[in-house]
Amino acid sequence: MSHPATESGETIAALDLGSNSFHLIVARLHGGEVRVVDRLREMVRLGGGLDAERRIVPEVKRRALECLGRFGERLSGLPAERVRAVGTNTLRSVRDSGPLVEEMEQALGHPISIISGVEEARLIYLGVAHSLASDGRRRLVMDIGGGSTELIVGQGFETYYMESLYMGCVSMTRSRFAEGKITRKAIKRALLDVRMELEPVTARFRRLGWDRPIGASGTIRAVERVVRAAGWSREGITLASLRRLKERLLELGRSDRLDRLAGLGGERAPVFAGGVMVLLGSFEALGIERMEVSEGALREGLLYELVGRIRDEDIRARSISELARRYHLDQEQAARVREQAQGLLAQVAGAWGLEDGGWSRMLGWAAEICEIGLSIAHSQYHKHGAYIAEHSDLAGFSRQEQKLLATLIRAHRRKFPVAVFRELPKRQRRSMLRLAVLLRLAVLFHRSRSGAAAPPVELEAGKDSLRLHFPAGWLERHPLVSSDLEQEAAYLAAAGFRLLFR
């Protein structure tokens, strides 16, 4: 196994922290191609380690951190912008996940993003689409994870409809086969659970239709290996082969006997029955007769998403533009505020340790959509806007990124929301406060919305202070700006920040 420090500067990596297993994929960029050079997988069973209070039990937490430590060794030497690590259903479900994620990041040596179910579905589809030849047909893509199942209808690289459902191989096994017994009654209940979960979306999926059902993920690939080894299907997975597999599970009767199935690895056997029920129930509910299996999945989607960011084809920018269009924002005002905010940042980035382009992008995006709350009401619109930014499905954004975006929008006017900043990870609070100050000033300088030139101001940054230098006599000729700055200084003082100007 080669080490990243000796590999090309075009090395990238993606890590999928799933509810059942952790997957790491390392690749190199060669022109327009992504070539995989390494894959690592460990069965961590994070989803099986949630207690009644939705906290990870110590033994499973230890297993996860040890795994991440090993993966981190493989990734040592790679810069943060070349690595994308995401957590899915279980990390979405953990109560107060912040401290746990911080420990995991420390073990890995790289940031970890928690993504929504819809974002997970989008990335899965992207991974599948890149693994298949484009044939112009409409696809139904299905991925069964440990705690959730994603269903996507799309064509080419475009998605039409996506759903993330609360059922997976681990969760279904825990709810219906917890004692390891596989009975006809348990199977009947499991299949009913699947149909109930699918009921609200089945009609829409059937109405959209598809020509090519495609399965992804370890569960579906394991099912294919088993049905082919048994001779029940020559290619892919058929409904008839799944029904024969169900009867075979009944014959074996217990999860600890499933390793007798040809093609099934022993580490997957404990949660295999739950995965089979999710797949069979979905076939029956959606009317699927045959499904082919793809090698591409979430981690491959992460790789291609990362390539887009490296090449300045960031889907997050498109999500912000679409949000601005949906809420009919004043595009000219948004551009003025964005340009002003990023211009102010350029003056203090070095002194404040904000040279990382990620901070500039985050500030720019917040500036573009800080007024989205106006579509609801003018009063308290910064609060409405923060809610929209945090809870909308924004393609490309992690939950943590949406929280940062929402925090800047919440803080861009009126009283400074100190309590909101206390909810952020400690390592980000000071940087976010500084970005918020810059955004507030950019909004203040363009309060008239007239398109007039921005004030000719020079910034001098301190640890918890900012001094504004205007040309001699400028503030006297602009008393309204001077008055606004006095009010702003009072607001920021509540956050322990000094704003000085002359």
C-alpha positions as CSV (number, residue, x, y, z in Angstrom):
1,M,0.0,0.0,0.0
2,S,1.5,3.3,-1.0
3,H,1.5,6.3,1.3
4,P,-0.2,9.6,0.3
5,A,2.9,11.6,1.1
6,T,4.7,9.9,-1.8
7,E,1.7,10.1,-4.2
8,S,0.8,12.7,-6.7
9,G,-0.5,16.1,-5.5
10,E,-3.7,15.1,-7.4
11,T,-4.6,12.4,-4.8
12,I,-8.0,12.7,-3.3
13,A,-10.0,10.6,-0.8
14,A,-13.6,10.0,0.3
15,L,-14.8,8.4,3.5
16,D,-18.3,7.1,4.1
17,L,-19.1,6.6,7.8
18,G,-22.1,4.4,7.4
19,S,-24.3,2.9,10.1
20,N,-23.0,-0.6,9.3
21,S,-19.4,-0.1,8.0
22,F,-16.9,2.6,7.3
23,H,-15.5,2.8,3.8
24,L,-12.4,4.7,2.6
25,I,-11.6,5.2,-1.1
26,V,-8.4,6.9,-2.3
27,A,-8.0,8.0,-5.9
28,R,-5.8,10.0,-8.2
29,L,-6.8,12.5,-10.8
30,H,-5.4,11.9,-14.3
31,G,-6.7,14.5,-16.7
32,G,-10.4,14.0,-16.7
33,E,-10.3,10.6,-15.1
34,V,-10.6,9.5,-11.5
35,R,-8.5,6.3,-10.9
36,V,-9.0,4.5,-7.6
37,V,-5.7,3.4,-6.0
38,D,-6.9,2.1,-2.7
39,R,-10.0,0.9,-0.8
40,L,-10.4,0.2,2.9
41,R,-13.5,-1.1,4.7
42,E,-14.2,-2.0,8.3
43,M,-17.4,-3.3,9.8
44,V,-17.9,-0.9,12.7
45,R,-21.7,-1.4,13.2
46,L,-22.2,2.1,14.5
47,G,-26.0,1.8,14.1
48,G,-26.1,-1.2,16.3
49,G,-24.4,0.7,19.1
50,L,-27.1,3.3,19.8
51,D,-28.6,3.0,23.3
52,A,-32.2,3.9,24.3
53,E,-31.1,7.6,24.7
54,R,-29.6,7.6,21.2
55,R,-26.0,7.7,22.4
56,I,-23.2,5.5,21.1
57,V,-22.3,2.8,23.7
58,P,-18.6,2.9,24.8
59,E,-17.5,-0.3,23.0
60,V,-18.8,0.8,19.6
61,K,-17.4,4.3,20.1
62,R,-14.0,2.8,20.8
63,R,-14.3,0.6,17.7
64,A,-15.2,3.6,15.6
65,L,-12.3,5.8,16.9
66,E,-9.8,3.0,16.4
67,C,-11.0,2.5,12.8
68,L,-10.7,6.2,12.1
69,G,-7.2,6.2,13.6
70,R,-6.2,3.6,11.1
71,F,-7.8,5.4,8.2
72,G,-6.2,8.7,9.4
73,E,-2.8,7.1,9.1
74,R,-3.6,6.2,5.5
75,L,-4.6,9.8,4.8
76,S,-1.7,11.5,6.6
77,G,-0.1,14.1,4.3
78,L,-3.3,14.9,2.3
79,P,-4.5,18.4,2.8
80,A,-8.0,18.9,4.2
81,E,-9.4,20.2,0.9
82,R,-8.5,16.8,-0.8
83,V,-10.5,14.7,1.7
84,R,-14.2,14.4,2.1
85,A,-15.6,12.4,5.1
86,V,-19.3,12.2,5.7
87,G,-21.5,10.7,8.4
88,T,-25.0,9.3,7.4
89,N,-28.0,7.9,9.3
90,T,-26.6,7.0,12.6
91,L,-24.6,10.2,13.0
92,R,-27.7,12.1,12.0
93,S,-29.6,10.3,14.8
94,V,-27.1,10.5,17.6
95,R,-28.2,12.8,20.4
96,D,-25.9,15.8,20.8
97,S,-23.5,14.5,18.1
98,G,-21.1,17.5,18.4
99,P,-18.7,16.1,21.0
100,L,-18.7,12.7,19.3
101,V,-17.9,14.1,15.9
102,E,-15.1,16.2,17.4
103,E,-13.5,13.1,18.9
104,M,-13.9,11.3,15.5
105,E,-12.3,14.2,13.7
106,Q,-9.4,14.2,16.1
107,A,-8.9,10.4,15.5
108,L,-9.2,10.8,11.7
109,G,-7.2,14.1,11.4
110,H,-9.8,15.5,9.0
111,P,-13.2,17.3,9.3
112,I,-16.3,15.1,9.2
113,S,-19.6,16.4,7.8
114,I,-23.0,15.0,8.7
115,I,-25.2,15.0,5.6
116,S,-29.0,14.9,5.3
117,G,-30.8,11.9,3.9
118,V,-31.6,13.8,0.7
119,E,-28.0,14.9,0.3
120,E,-26.9,11.3,0.8
121,A,-29.4,10.2,-1.9
122,R,-28.0,12.8,-4.3
123,L,-24.4,11.7,-3.8
124,I,-25.4,8.0,-4.2
125,Y,-27.0,8.8,-7.5
126,L,-23.9,10.7,-8.6
127,G,-21.7,7.8,-7.7
128,V,-23.9,5.3,-9.6
129,A,-24.3,7.6,-12.6
130,H,-20.5,7.9,-13.0
131,S,-20.1,4.1,-12.8
132,L,-22.5,3.4,-15.7
133,A,-22.5,4.2,-19.4
134,S,-25.0,6.8,-20.3
135,D,-27.9,5.2,-22.2
136,G,-30.5,7.9,-22.0
137,R,-32.8,5.7,-19.9
138,R,-34.5,6.8,-16.7
139,R,-33.1,5.0,-13.7
140,L,-34.5,4.0,-10.3
141,V,-31.5,3.8,-7.9
142,M,-31.8,2.1,-4.6
143,D,-29.2,2.0,-1.8
144,I,-29.8,0.1,1.5
145,G,-27.6,1.3,4.3
146,G,-27.5,0.3,7.9
147,G,-30.1,2.8,9.1
148,S,-31.7,4.3,6.0
149,T,-32.6,3.4,2.4
150,E,-32.3,5.9,-0.4
151,L,-34.4,5.9,-3.5
152,I,-33.7,8.2,-6.5
153,V,-35.2,8.6,-9.9
154,G,-32.9,10.3,-12.4
155,Q,-31.6,10.3,-15.9
156,G,-28.0,10.9,-16.9
157,F,-26.5,13.0,-14.1
158,E,-29.8,14.7,-13.2
159,T,-32.1,13.6,-10.4
160,Y,-35.9,14.1,-10.6
161,Y,-37.0,12.8,-7.2
162,M,-35.2,11.6,-4.1
163,E,-36.3,10.0,-0.8
164,S,-34.4,8.8,2.3
165,L,-36.5,6.3,4.3
166,Y,-36.0,5.2,7.9
167,M,-35.2,1.5,7.3
168,G,-31.9,-0.3,6.8
169,C,-30.3,-3.6,7.3
170,V,-29.2,-2.8,10.9
171,S,-32.3,-1.0,12.0
172,M,-34.6,-3.7,10.5
173,T,-32.6,-6.5,12.0
174,R,-32.7,-4.8,15.4
175,S,-36.5,-4.3,15.3
176,R,-37.6,-7.7,13.8
177,F,-34.7,-10.2,14.2
178,A,-33.2,-8.9,17.4
179,E,-32.8,-12.3,19.1
180,G,-31.4,-13.9,16.0
181,K,-34.5,-15.9,15.2
182,I,-35.9,-15.8,11.7
183,T,-39.5,-16.8,11.7
184,R,-42.4,-16.5,9.3
185,K,-44.1,-14.1,11.7
186,A,-41.0,-11.9,12.0
187,I,-40.6,-11.8,8.2
188,K,-44.3,-10.9,7.7
189,R,-44.0,-8.0,10.1
190,A,-40.7,-6.9,8.5
191,L,-42.2,-6.8,5.1
192,L,-45.2,-4.9,6.4
193,D,-42.9,-2.4,8.0
194,V,-41.3,-1.8,4.6
195,R,-44.6,-1.3,2.9
196,M,-45.7,1.1,5.5
197,E,-42.5,3.1,5.2
198,L,-42.9,3.2,1.4
199,E,-46.6,3.9,1.4
200,P,-46.4,7.8,1.3
201,V,-44.0,7.8,-1.6
202,T,-44.9,4.7,-3.7
203,A,-47.5,6.5,-5.9
204,R,-45.1,9.3,-6.8
205,F,-42.3,6.9,-7.7
206,R,-44.7,4.8,-9.8
207,R,-46.0,7.9,-11.5
208,L,-42.5,9.1,-12.4
209,G,-41.6,5.7,-13.7
210,W,-38.2,4.3,-14.7
211,D,-36.7,2.0,-17.3
212,R,-33.7,0.7,-15.4
213,P,-33.7,-0.3,-11.7
214,I,-30.2,-0.2,-10.2
215,G,-29.0,-1.3,-6.8
216,A,-26.0,0.0,-4.9
217,S,-24.3,-0.6,-1.5
218,G,-23.0,-3.6,0.3
219,T,-26.3,-5.1,1.2
220,I,-27.6,-5.3,-2.4
221,R,-24.3,-6.5,-3.7
222,A,-24.3,-9.2,-1.0
223,V,-27.8,-10.3,-2.0
224,E,-26.7,-10.5,-5.6
225,R,-23.7,-12.7,-4.7
226,V,-26.0,-15.1,-2.7
227,V,-28.7,-15.5,-5.3
228,R,-26.2,-16.0,-8.1
229,A,-24.2,-18.6,-6.1
230,A,-27.5,-20.5,-5.4
231,G,-28.3,-20.4,-9.1
232,W,-31.5,-18.5,-8.6
233,S,-30.5,-15.6,-10.9
234,R,-28.0,-15.4,-13.7
235,E,-27.8,-11.6,-13.8
236,G,-28.7,-9.1,-11.1
237,I,-31.5,-9.7,-8.7
238,T,-35.0,-10.9,-9.6
239,L,-38.1,-10.8,-7.5
240,A,-38.4,-14.6,-7.8
241,S,-34.8,-15.0,-6.5
242,L,-35.6,-12.8,-3.5
243,R,-38.6,-14.9,-2.7
244,R,-36.5,-18.1,-2.8
245,L,-33.9,-16.4,-0.6
246,K,-36.6,-15.6,1.9
247,E,-37.6,-19.3,2.1
248,R,-33.9,-20.2,2.5
249,L,-33.6,-17.8,5.4
250,L,-36.6,-19.5,7.0
251,E,-35.0,-22.9,6.6
252,L,-31.8,-21.7,8.3
253,G,-33.9,-20.1,11.0
254,R,-31.2,-18.1,12.8
255,S,-28.9,-15.2,11.9
256,D,-25.9,-17.1,13.3
257,R,-26.5,-19.8,10.6
258,L,-26.5,-17.4,7.6
259,D,-22.8,-17.8,7.1
260,R,-23.7,-21.1,5.5
261,L,-25.1,-19.2,2.5
262,A,-22.6,-19.4,-0.4
263,G,-21.4,-15.9,-1.3
264,L,-22.2,-14.3,2.1
265,G,-19.3,-13.1,4.2
266,G,-19.5,-13.8,7.9
267,E,-19.3,-10.2,9.0
268,R,-22.4,-9.3,7.0
269,A,-24.5,-12.3,8.2
270,P,-25.7,-10.7,11.4
271,V,-27.7,-8.0,9.6
272,F,-28.4,-9.8,6.3
273,A,-32.0,-10.8,7.1
274,G,-33.0,-7.3,7.8
275,G,-31.4,-6.1,4.5
276,V,-33.2,-8.9,2.5
277,M,-36.5,-7.9,3.9
278,V,-36.0,-4.2,3.0
279,L,-35.1,-5.2,-0.5
280,L,-37.9,-7.8,-1.0
281,G,-40.5,-5.4,0.5
282,S,-39.3,-2.6,-1.9
283,F,-39.5,-4.9,-4.9
284,E,-43.1,-5.9,-4.1
285,A,-44.2,-2.4,-3.2
286,L,-42.7,-0.7,-6.2
287,G,-43.4,-3.5,-8.7
288,I,-39.7,-4.2,-9.5
289,E,-39.1,-7.5,-11.3
290,R,-35.3,-7.3,-11.9
291,M,-32.5,-5.1,-10.6
292,E,-29.0,-4.7,-11.8
293,V,-26.2,-3.9,-9.3
294,S,-23.8,-1.0,-9.6
295,E,-20.3,-0.8,-8.1
296,G,-20.7,3.0,-7.6
297,A,-22.3,4.3,-4.5
298,L,-22.0,7.1,-1.9
299,R,-18.2,7.2,-1.6
300,E,-17.8,7.3,-5.4
301,G,-20.3,10.2,-5.5
302,L,-18.2,11.9,-2.8
303,L,-15.1,11.6,-5.0
304,Y,-16.8,13.2,-8.0
305,E,-18.2,15.9,-5.9
306,L,-14.8,16.6,-4.5
307,V,-13.4,16.8,-8.1
308,G,-16.0,19.4,-8.9
309,R,-15.0,21.5,-5.9
310,I,-11.3,21.3,-6.9
311,R,-12.2,22.5,-10.4
312,D,-14.4,25.3,-9.2
313,E,-17.6,23.5,-10.2
314,D,-19.1,23.6,-6.7
315,I,-22.7,22.6,-6.6
316,R,-23.1,24.5,-3.4
317,A,-22.8,27.8,-5.4
318,R,-25.6,26.6,-7.6
319,S,-27.7,25.7,-4.5
320,I,-27.3,29.3,-3.2
321,S,-28.3,30.8,-6.6
322,E,-31.4,28.5,-6.8
323,L,-32.4,29.6,-3.2
324,A,-32.0,33.2,-4.2
325,R,-34.1,32.7,-7.2
326,R,-36.8,30.8,-5.3
327,Y,-37.2,33.6,-2.7
328,H,-37.0,36.4,-5.3
329,L,-34.0,38.2,-3.7
330,D,-32.7,41.5,-4.9
331,Q,-29.8,40.2,-6.9
332,E,-28.1,43.6,-7.3
333,Q,-28.2,44.3,-3.6
334,A,-26.9,40.8,-2.9
335,A,-24.0,41.3,-5.2
336,R,-23.1,44.6,-3.6
337,V,-23.1,43.1,-0.1
338,R,-21.1,40.0,-1.2
339,E,-18.5,42.1,-3.0
340,Q,-18.2,44.4,0.0
341,A,-18.0,41.6,2.6
342,Q,-15.3,39.7,0.7
343,G,-13.4,42.9,0.1
344,L,-13.4,43.6,3.8
345,L,-12.3,40.0,4.5
346,A,-9.4,40.4,2.1
347,Q,-8.0,43.2,4.3
348,V,-8.0,41.2,7.5
349,A,-7.8,37.5,6.4
350,G,-4.1,37.3,7.3
351,A,-4.4,38.9,10.7
352,W,-7.5,36.8,11.6
353,G,-6.3,33.5,10.2
354,L,-9.1,33.4,7.6
355,E,-7.0,32.8,4.5
356,D,-8.7,29.4,3.9
357,G,-10.9,29.9,0.9
358,G,-13.7,28.1,2.7
359,W,-14.3,31.1,4.9
360,S,-14.5,33.5,2.0
361,R,-17.0,31.2,0.2
362,M,-19.1,30.9,3.3
363,L,-19.2,34.7,3.9
364,G,-20.0,35.2,0.2
365,W,-22.9,32.7,0.3
366,A,-24.3,34.3,3.5
367,A,-24.1,37.7,1.9
368,E,-26.0,36.5,-1.2
369,I,-29.0,35.1,0.8
370,C,-29.0,37.1,4.0
371,E,-32.3,38.6,3.0
372,I,-34.2,35.4,2.2
373,G,-36.4,35.9,5.3
374,L,-38.0,38.9,3.7
375,S,-40.2,36.5,1.7
376,I,-41.9,35.6,5.0
377,A,-42.0,38.9,6.8
378,H,-39.9,42.1,7.2
379,S,-40.1,41.9,11.0
380,Q,-37.4,39.6,12.3
381,Y,-36.5,38.6,8.8
382,H,-33.0,37.6,9.8
383,K,-34.5,34.9,12.1
384,H,-36.8,33.6,9.3
385,G,-33.8,33.6,6.9
386,A,-31.7,31.6,9.3
387,Y,-34.4,29.0,9.7
388,I,-34.7,28.6,5.9
389,A,-30.9,28.3,5.4
390,E,-30.6,25.7,8.2
391,H,-33.6,23.5,7.3
392,S,-33.8,23.6,3.5
393,D,-32.4,20.8,1.4
394,L,-29.3,22.4,-0.1
395,A,-27.4,20.2,-2.5
396,G,-23.7,19.9,-1.6
397,F,-24.0,21.3,1.9
398,S,-23.5,19.3,5.1
399,R,-25.6,19.9,8.2
400,Q,-22.7,21.7,9.8
401,E,-22.2,24.0,6.8
402,Q,-25.9,24.9,6.8
403,K,-25.6,25.7,10.5
404,L,-22.7,28.0,9.8
405,L,-24.6,29.7,7.0
406,A,-27.7,30.1,9.2
407,T,-25.7,31.6,12.0
408,L,-24.2,34.3,9.8
409,I,-27.7,35.1,8.4
410,R,-29.1,35.2,11.9
411,A,-26.3,37.5,13.1
412,H,-26.2,39.9,10.1
413,R,-28.4,42.7,11.7
414,R,-29.8,44.0,14.9
415,K,-28.7,42.7,18.3
416,F,-25.8,40.3,18.2
417,P,-27.1,36.7,19.0
418,V,-24.3,35.6,21.5
419,A,-26.3,32.5,22.5
420,V,-26.4,31.3,18.9
421,F,-22.6,31.4,18.6
422,R,-22.2,29.4,21.8
423,E,-23.9,26.5,20.0
424,L,-21.1,26.3,17.5
425,P,-18.0,24.1,18.0
426,K,-15.4,26.0,20.0
427,R,-12.8,25.9,17.2
428,Q,-15.2,27.8,14.9
429,R,-16.7,30.4,17.2
430,R,-14.1,33.2,17.0
431,S,-13.7,32.8,13.2
432,M,-17.5,32.9,12.8
433,L,-17.9,35.9,15.0
434,R,-15.3,37.7,12.9
435,L,-17.1,36.8,9.7
436,A,-20.4,38.0,11.2
437,V,-18.8,41.4,12.0
438,L,-17.6,41.8,8.4
439,L,-21.1,40.8,7.0
440,R,-22.8,43.3,9.4
441,L,-20.5,46.0,8.2
442,A,-21.1,45.1,4.5
443,V,-24.9,45.3,5.0
444,L,-24.5,48.6,7.0
445,F,-22.4,50.2,4.2
446,H,-25.1,49.4,1.6
447,R,-28.2,50.1,3.7
448,S,-29.4,52.7,1.3
449,R,-29.6,50.1,-1.5
450,S,-28.8,52.9,-3.9
451,G,-25.8,51.3,-5.7
452,A,-23.6,54.2,-4.5
453,A,-19.9,53.4,-4.2
454,A,-18.8,51.7,-0.9
455,P,-17.1,53.9,1.7
456,P,-13.3,54.1,1.3
457,V,-12.4,52.3,4.5
458,E,-9.2,50.6,5.7
459,L,-9.4,48.0,8.4
460,E,-7.0,47.3,11.3
461,A,-7.7,43.9,12.9
462,G,-7.1,43.1,16.6
463,K,-7.8,39.8,18.4
464,D,-11.3,40.9,19.5
465,S,-11.5,44.3,17.8
466,L,-11.7,46.0,14.5
467,R,-10.7,49.6,13.8
468,L,-12.1,51.4,10.7
469,H,-10.1,54.2,9.1
470,F,-12.0,56.6,6.9
471,P,-10.5,59.5,4.9
472,A,-10.3,62.8,6.8
473,G,-13.8,64.4,7.0
474,W,-15.6,61.5,5.4
475,L,-17.7,60.5,8.5
476,E,-18.6,64.2,9.1
477,R,-20.0,64.3,5.6
478,H,-21.9,61.1,6.1
479,P,-23.6,61.4,9.5
480,L,-26.0,58.6,8.9
481,V,-23.2,56.1,8.4
482,S,-21.5,57.5,11.5
483,S,-24.7,57.0,13.5
484,D,-25.1,53.5,12.2
485,L,-21.6,52.6,13.3
486,E,-22.2,53.9,16.8
487,Q,-25.2,51.7,17.1
488,E,-23.2,48.8,15.6
489,A,-20.4,49.3,18.2
490,A,-23.0,49.0,21.0
491,Y,-24.4,45.8,19.5
492,L,-20.9,44.2,19.2
493,A,-19.9,45.2,22.6
494,A,-22.4,42.7,24.0
495,A,-20.4,40.0,22.3
496,G,-17.1,41.2,23.8
497,F,-16.0,42.7,20.5
498,R,-14.7,46.3,20.1
499,L,-15.6,48.3,17.0
500,L,-13.6,51.5,16.6
501,F,-13.8,54.1,13.9
502,R,-12.5,57.5,12.9
